[in-house]
Structure formats: structure tokens, C-alpha cells
Amino acid sequence: MLVPKAAALAFYILFSLFVKSFVIIFVITVLLAALDFWVVKNVSGRILVGLRWWNEIDDEGNSIWKFECLDGESLARMNKKDSWLFWWTLYLTAAAWIVLAIFSLIRLEADYLLVVGVCLSLSIANIVGFTKCNK
């Protein structure tokens, strides 16, 4: 769960400092962030907190949120430390992308702000999905 998050953040930070190829930074960072989104949404969310969510569009074009949760007995067996780690990393990753967005604004690099915006939107989508699912 932590590896894709750390990989996306580390790649973006290190390569934006040392490499000036925006295309490479954009493509690889967004791919790593998409991998993180998929892993959190489909694997670690189910394993660590017993939650799963997805969004469907019906025939009329309306967005319908679908949620799954383990039963009470299975949730009681979940490790509280794993749950704590899941929620904190979910929020801290979004906070890290917000800080990086502020740095991009300060440095007046709108193209790098685009990369951060894509990664931040993926993080926020998971936050919204799992927060709604948890309720």
C-alpha cells in the first residue's frame, strides 16, 4: 500500500529536481499515481479496512455510488493498526500533493501544477469514496 504512494511522490520530487523532461515526469508520475489509486481502491481498502466502492452511470446519465462493507464479525477481526495506517496514509498523501501544488504555484510552473492536480484528484477521489463507504 505504501510503495505506490511513495513511488509517485518520490519520483515526482526527485525527477523534477534533477531532470527537466516534463513529459517523462508527467507520464511516469501519473502512471504511478494511477497504480496507487487502483491498489488503494481495489486491494488495500478491501484488505485493511474491509471497504470497497465504485461509481456507476445509469442509462439516464446519473451517477450512482455503490458501497461494500464486510459484515460486523469480519470487521471486528480487522487489525486496528492496519486501519489506522490506511486512513492516515490516505489523508497524508493528499496533503503532500497539496504542498507540492503550493510549491509549483510559488515557482510559477503551471505544467508541473498539472501533474500535481491529476495526482491530487486521484487521491481525493479515494478519500471521498472511502469516507462515504465508511459511513
N, C-alpha and C positions, 0 to 999 in steps of 0.2 A: 504494500500500500504506500509506503513512504518513498520507494525507489522512483516511480514515475513522477511524483511531485518534485522530489529533489532533483531529478534529472532535468526536468523542464526549467526549473528555476536556475539551476547551476549552469546549464548550457546557455541560457539567455544572458545571465550576468557575465560569465567568463568570456563568451564569444563576442558580446557587444563591447567588452573592454579591449580585446586583443585582435579581433577580426572585423574588418569593415565591410564584409559582404552581407548586405541586408537580406538578400534573397535566401542565402543559406541559413541565416539566423531565423528568418521568418518561417521557412518551411520546416526546419527541424524542431524549432521550439513549439510550433503549432501541432506538429505530429506528436511530440512528447506530451503536450497538454491534452490532446485528444485521447491518447493512450491512458493518461491519468483519469480523465473523465470516464472512460469506459470501464477501467479497473474499479474505480470507486463505485460507480453506479451498478455494475453487474456482478462484481466479485466481493470486494471488501465490505460493501454495505450489507450484503446478504450474510456474510460470514461473521463480521464483527458486531453488528447491531441487529441483524435479523430483519432488515428493511429492504424493500425493493420498490421502485417507482418507475413509471413511464407515462408518456403523454400520447394520446391518440387523437386523430382528427376524424370526426364522424362525417357522414355523407353530406351534411349541410355546411360543413366547414367549421364547426365548433370544436374547440379544444377541450378534451376530456382527460383529466388526470386520473390515473389508475395507481392504486397503492396495494402493497402486500406486506404483511407482517407475520412473523412467526406466532404460534399460539403462546399463551401465558406461561406454560410449563417450559417450553423451549427457551423463551426469553429469560426466565429465571435462571437457567443454566448458563447464560452468556457471561463471559468474563467482564467484570466492570472496568478493569484496566484497559481492555481492548476497546470497549465502548468509549471510554474517556479519550483514548488515543485517536480514535476515529473522528470524534466531534471536534477535538482541538485542532487536529491537522486540517480538517475541512475548513475551519474558520481562519486559521493562521496562514494557510496558502492564499486565500483570498486577500487577506491583509498584506501579505508580501507583494502580491501583484498590484495592489493599490499603491504601496510605497514605490514600487518600480514605475508606476504610471506618473506619480508625482515627480520622480527624478527625470522621466522623459519630458515632462512639461517644462521643468526647470532648464533642462539642456536644450529646449526648443527642437526636439527631434520627433516630429509628428509621425514619421514612418515607424519608429520603434514604439510609439504610443499605440499604433495599430496592432502590433504583436501583443502587447500587454493587454489591450482591450479584448482581443479574441480569447486569450488565456483567462482573463478575469471573468468574461462572460461564461466560460465553461465551468469555472469554479462556482460562480454564483448560481448557475443552473443546478448544480449538485446540492448546494446549500438549500435552495428553495425546495427542491424535490424531496430531500431527506427531512427537512423541517416539517413540510406538510405531511409527509408519510408518518413521521413520529407522533403527530397529533392524532 
